[in-house]
Amino acid sequence: MNLIVAVDKNWGIGKNNKLLVSIPSDMKYFRETTTNKVVVMGRKTLESFPGGKPLPNRTNIVITTDQNYKKEGAVFVHDMEALKKELKNHEESNVFVIGGESVYKALLPLCKKAYITKIDHAYDADTYFPDLDQDENWKMTQTSEEQTYFDLEFVYTIYERIS
């Protein structure tokens, strides 16, 4: 399983159920990386999308404890066991965890690759991703040339689990 996330200098990922910043080329990278794949998210992440609708051209799996929560176009699971059972129907390398904070933290131990856009700016965030630079189980194996969006600098990186 993989994950994909954009983080700021402090590994912040969001505030008030919104992304910290919207960078068009990063959105394109996210789309290209996850299209025709499986995306796993929490309910609040689903609700943060336009119209609260599942992402097109992907299998959307939503984790929620609310047994009655339903949206057309998504598969709903209510606990980790149900998620693991559902994921057996999909090729592990085609599965991407896309948030939010608690889902990333719960599923990070099951992930082998992390696609992380690192933004060289510190935002006022209220949700964070674990700092993989401080985690001996992870190693950055790829980094792109520095990209810019107006005055923001960022890089696309890939971390791989080493233990």
Backbone hydrogen bonds, N-H to C=O, Kabsch-Sander energy under -0.5 kcal/mol:
donor,donor_aa,acceptor,acceptor_aa,energy
2,N,95,V,-2.7
3,L,113,K,-1.4
4,I,97,V,-2.3
5,V,115,Y,-2.3
7,V,117,T,-3.1
8,D,12,G,-1.7
9,K,121,H,-2.1
11,W,8,D,-2.2
13,I,127,T,-3.0
14,G,127,T,-1.3
15,K,18,K,-2.3
18,K,15,K,-1.0
20,L,13,I,-0.7
23,I,21,V,-0.6
26,D,23,I,-0.9
27,M,23,I,-2.4
28,K,24,P,-2.3
29,Y,25,S,-2.1
30,F,26,D,-2.7
31,R,27,M,-2.6
32,E,28,K,-3.1
33,T,29,Y,-2.4
34,T,30,F,-2.1
35,T,31,R,-2.2
36,N,57,N,-3.8
37,K,34,T,-1.8
38,V,94,N,-2.9
39,V,59,T,-2.9
40,V,96,F,-2.6
41,M,61,I,-2.5
42,G,99,G,-1.7
43,R,63,I,-1.2
46,L,42,G,-1.9
47,E,43,R,-2.5
48,S,44,K,-1.0
48,S,45,T,-0.7
49,F,45,T,-0.5
49,F,46,L,-1.5
52,G,49,F,-3.0
53,K,50,P,-1.4
58,R,55,L,-0.7
59,T,37,K,-2.4
60,N,58,R,-0.7
60,N,73,G,-0.5
61,I,39,V,-3.2
61,I,59,T,-0.6
62,V,60,N,-0.5
62,V,75,V,-3.2
63,I,41,M,-3.0
64,T,62,V,-0.6
64,T,77,V,-2.4
67,Q,65,T,-0.9
69,Y,66,D,-1.4
74,A,71,K,-1.1
75,V,60,N,-3.2
77,V,62,V,-2.6
83,L,79,D,-2.1
84,K,80,M,-2.8
85,K,81,E,-2.2
86,E,82,A,-2.4
87,L,83,L,-2.8
88,K,84,K,-0.9
88,K,85,K,-0.6
89,N,86,E,-1.8
90,H,87,L,-1.9
94,N,91,E,-2.2
95,V,92,E,-1.5
96,F,38,V,-3.1
97,V,2,N,-2.5
98,I,40,V,-3.0
99,G,40,V,-0.5
104,Y,100,G,-2.9
105,K,101,E,-2.4
106,A,102,S,-2.1
107,L,103,V,-2.3
108,L,104,Y,-2.1
110,L,107,L,-1.8
111,C,107,L,-0.7
111,C,108,L,-1.5
112,K,1,M,-3.3
113,K,1,M,-1.2
114,A,159,Y,-2.7
115,Y,3,L,-3.2
116,I,114,A,-0.8
116,I,157,T,-2.0
117,T,5,V,-2.5
117,T,115,Y,-0.5
118,K,116,I,-0.7
118,K,155,V,-2.7
119,I,7,V,-3.1
119,I,117,T,-0.7
120,D,118,K,-0.5
120,D,153,E,-3.1
121,H,119,I,-2.2
123,Y,121,H,-0.6
125,A,123,Y,-1.1
126,D,14,G,-2.7
127,T,14,G,-1.7
129,F,11,W,-3.1
132,L,130,P,-1.0
134,Q,131,D,-1.3
135,D,132,L,-1.1
136,E,134,Q,-0.6
138,W,135,D,-2.1
139,K,160,E,-1.9
141,T,158,I,-3.0
142,Q,158,I,-1.5
144,S,156,Y,-2.4
147,Q,154,F,-3.4
149,Y,152,L,-2.3
152,L,149,Y,-2.5
154,F,147,Q,-2.1
155,V,118,K,-1.9
157,T,116,I,-2.3
157,T,155,V,-0.5
158,I,142,Q,-2.1
159,Y,114,A,-2.7
160,E,139,K,-2.8
161,R,112,K,-2.6
162,I,137,N,-3.2
163,S,137,N,-0.9
